[in-house]
Amino acid sequence: MKKINWGIIGLGKIANRFANDITLSKNAILYAVASRDRDRAKAFSQKYNVAKIFDSYEELLKDPDIDIVYIATPHTFHFEHAMMSFKHGKHVLVEKPMGMNAEEVTAMIHEAKARNLFLMEGIWTRFIPATEKLIELLAQNIIGDIISVKADFGFKADFDPKSRIYNKNLGGGSLLDIGIYPIYLSLLVLGIPADIKAIARMAETEVDSYCAMLFDYANCAKAMLESTTEADTPIEGYIYGTKGYIKLHRRFHHAKTISVHLSGKEEEIYHMEYQGEGLLYEIEEVNQCILNNQTESKKLPLSTSFNLIQIIDRVKEKIGLNYL
Ligand SMILES: NC(=O)c1ccc[n+]([C@@H]2O[C@H](COP(=O)([O-])OP(=O)(O)OC[C@H]3O[C@@H](n4cnc5c(N)ncnc54)[C@H](OP(=O)(O)O)[C@@H]3O)[C@@H](O)[C@H]2O)c1
């Protein structure tokens, strides 16, 4: 069977974790990597046994043997790098958030569709066993009618105006970097909110270092979500229903344990281990889509990425977060 040849552009933290998991895939080869720094590309290629290195992202994209590009650059470059990849006829897996706003995401989706190329946002947490289990439990209506979703994601990042976390030019702020995970959970479980309330605290660089969100849904369900780069928080997820609740244990977005707590019953615990860094499941989903000539994933369709960024845009508006 044909193996999918992957290229990676931007060799930072997540690219390393991703490369590790490609080596676990039977359907994929990490064929080429590109960095702005040739020495970094060389060291990376030696670590993960990569055949080709480039010191220019565009030169990698010109390589005819690459099937798909994984874009692991800071948020503000996702649009530019995805569009450049499409121009060279490459399928794209782009890190989250797919773009900086709904306009960028709309244009990316349009371009991928026009060229009949695959596009997906790198929400790898959608594909891990715990998320599949959660979806199965919710489909069984095990906790009754859902009344609310509660999730937090916070880690303490010391203030550095140049870092990706705080630098506005790199798309800094907690909302886009980690707030996206609680929001994705709410979208998965409850859909698109009818009303959004949000408050934030801004860092000196005018990006949010704390964001609290309250979503209200047409069926009266609620979501209470938080993200912050000021403190380490529990990083837990809860789904409350009329018959009990489901807990996604720390770190909820890539949980290895889920527990179901039904009123008046013993808790039921599911241990859901995953292989490698957990990114393998996302990689296999993409491999299968490409092998089957699908231009989007059924599990993480482009409509989900569009809905996600639209919700984020609404939160940005409420908290006065502006990247223009
Ligand atoms: N899915 C996840 O779990 C997860 C986790 C972490 C991050 N992410 C996402 O992945 C993206 C990268 O995050 P990261 O934590 O890997 O960041 P990082 O360690 O800072 O790496 C980003 C890489 O982008 C490249 N780059 C290109 N232009 C750049 C510029 N002007 N400034 C800085 N870097 C530039 C650099 O690679 P070269 O110098 O090699 O070209 C750099 O190493 C972000 O969008 C983030 O949201 C996802």
The ligand as an SDF file (V2000), in Angstrom:
LIG
                    3D

 48 52  0  0  0  0  0  0  0  0999 V2000
   -1.8070   20.7720   18.9040 N   0  0  0  0  0  0  0  0  0  0  0  0
   -1.1140   21.0250   20.0020 C   0  0  0  0  0  0  0  0  0  0  0  0
   -1.1870   20.3320   21.0070 O   0  0  0  0  0  0  0  0  0  0  0  0
   -0.2380   22.1800   20.0030 C   0  0  0  0  0  0  0  0  0  0  0  0
    0.6810   22.3180   21.0070 C   0  0  0  0  0  0  0  0  0  0  0  0
    1.5280   23.3740   20.9230 C   0  0  0  0  0  0  0  0  0  0  0  0
    1.3950   24.2640   19.8810 C   0  0  0  0  0  0  0  0  0  0  0  0
    0.4710   24.1050   18.9240 N   0  0  0  0  0  0  0  0  0  0  0  0
    0.3240   25.0490   17.8100 C   0  0  0  0  0  0  0  0  0  0  0  0
    1.4480   24.8990   16.9630 O   0  0  0  0  0  0  0  0  0  0  0  0
    1.9210   26.1720   16.5230 C   0  0  0  0  0  0  0  0  0  0  0  0
    3.3780   26.2670   16.9220 C   0  0  0  0  0  0  0  0  0  0  0  0
    3.4930   26.1660   18.3260 O   0  0  0  0  0  0  0  0  0  0  0  0
    4.8660   25.7240   19.0600 P   0  0  0  0  0  0  0  0  0  0  0  0
    4.5560   25.6910   20.4990 O   0  0  0  0  0  0  0  0  0  0  0  0
    5.4380   24.5400   18.3940 O   0  0  0  0  0  0  0  0  0  0  0  0
    5.7410   27.0290   18.7370 O   0  0  0  0  0  0  0  0  0  0  0  0
    7.3180   27.1640   18.6780 P   0  0  0  0  0  0  0  0  0  0  0  0
    7.9830   26.1440   19.5170 O   0  0  0  0  0  0  0  0  0  0  0  0
    7.6070   28.5880   18.8960 O   0  0  0  0  0  0  0  0  0  0  0  0
    7.6270   26.7960   17.1530 O   0  0  0  0  0  0  0  0  0  0  0  0
    7.1260   27.5410   16.0890 C   0  0  0  0  0  0  0  0  0  0  0  0
    8.0730   27.4210   14.9120 C   0  0  0  0  0  0  0  0  0  0  0  0
    7.5560   28.2250   13.8530 O   0  0  0  0  0  0  0  0  0  0  0  0
    8.6350   28.6850   13.0430 C   0  0  0  0  0  0  0  0  0  0  0  0
    8.4920   30.1300   12.7900 N   0  0  0  0  0  0  0  0  0  0  0  0
    8.3060   30.6920   11.5880 C   0  0  0  0  0  0  0  0  0  0  0  0
    8.2590   32.0120   11.6780 N   0  0  0  0  0  0  0  0  0  0  0  0
    8.4320   32.3180   12.9630 C   0  0  0  0  0  0  0  0  0  0  0  0
    8.4960   33.5470   13.6800 C   0  0  0  0  0  0  0  0  0  0  0  0
    8.3990   34.7330   13.0780 N   0  0  0  0  0  0  0  0  0  0  0  0
    8.6860   33.4900   15.0070 N   0  0  0  0  0  0  0  0  0  0  0  0
    8.7870   32.3220   15.6410 C   0  0  0  0  0  0  0  0  0  0  0  0
    8.7320   31.1150   15.0070 N   0  0  0  0  0  0  0  0  0  0  0  0
    8.5660   31.1400   13.6920 C   0  0  0  0  0  0  0  0  0  0  0  0
    9.9160   28.3590   13.7880 C   0  0  0  0  0  0  0  0  0  0  0  0
   10.4660   27.2380   13.1400 O   0  0  0  0  0  0  0  0  0  0  0  0
   11.8180   27.3070   12.2750 P   0  0  0  0  0  0  0  0  0  0  0  0
   12.6770   28.3510   12.9210 O   0  0  0  0  0  0  0  0  0  0  0  0
   12.3190   25.9230   12.4110 O   0  0  0  0  0  0  0  0  0  0  0  0
   11.4450   27.6680   10.8960 O   0  0  0  0  0  0  0  0  0  0  0  0
    9.4750   27.9390   15.1750 C   0  0  0  0  0  0  0  0  0  0  0  0
   10.3110   26.9780   15.7350 O   0  0  0  0  0  0  0  0  0  0  0  0
    1.0150   27.2060   17.1720 C   0  0  0  0  0  0  0  0  0  0  0  0
    0.0630   27.6600   16.2450 O   0  0  0  0  0  0  0  0  0  0  0  0
    0.3060   26.4660   18.2980 C   0  0  0  0  0  0  0  0  0  0  0  0
   -1.0410   26.8800   18.5000 O   0  0  0  0  0  0  0  0  0  0  0  0
   -0.3290   23.0780   18.9660 C   0  0  0  0  0  0  0  0  0  0  0  0
  1  2  1  0
  2  3  2  0
  2  4  1  0
  4  5  1  0
  4 48  2  0
  5  6  2  0
  6  7  1  0
  7  8  2  0
  8  9  1  0
  8 48  1  0
  9 10  1  0
  9 46  1  0
 10 11  1  0
 11 12  1  0
 11 44  1  0
 12 13  1  0
 13 14  1  0
 14 15  2  0
 14 16  1  0
 14 17  1  0
 17 18  1  0
 18 19  2  0
 18 20  1  0
 18 21  1  0
 21 22  1  0
 22 23  1  0
 23 24  1  0
 23 42  1  0
 24 25  1  0
 25 26  1  0
 25 36  1  0
 26 27  1  0
 26 35  1  0
 27 28  2  0
 28 29  1  0
 29 30  1  0
 29 35  2  0
 30 31  1  0
 30 32  2  0
 32 33  1  0
 33 34  2  0
 34 35  1  0
 36 37  1  0
 36 42  1  0
 37 38  1  0
 38 39  2  0
 38 40  1  0
 38 41  1  0
 42 43  1  0
 44 45  1  0
 44 46  1  0
 46 47  1  0
M  CHG  2   8   1  16  -1
M  END
$$$$
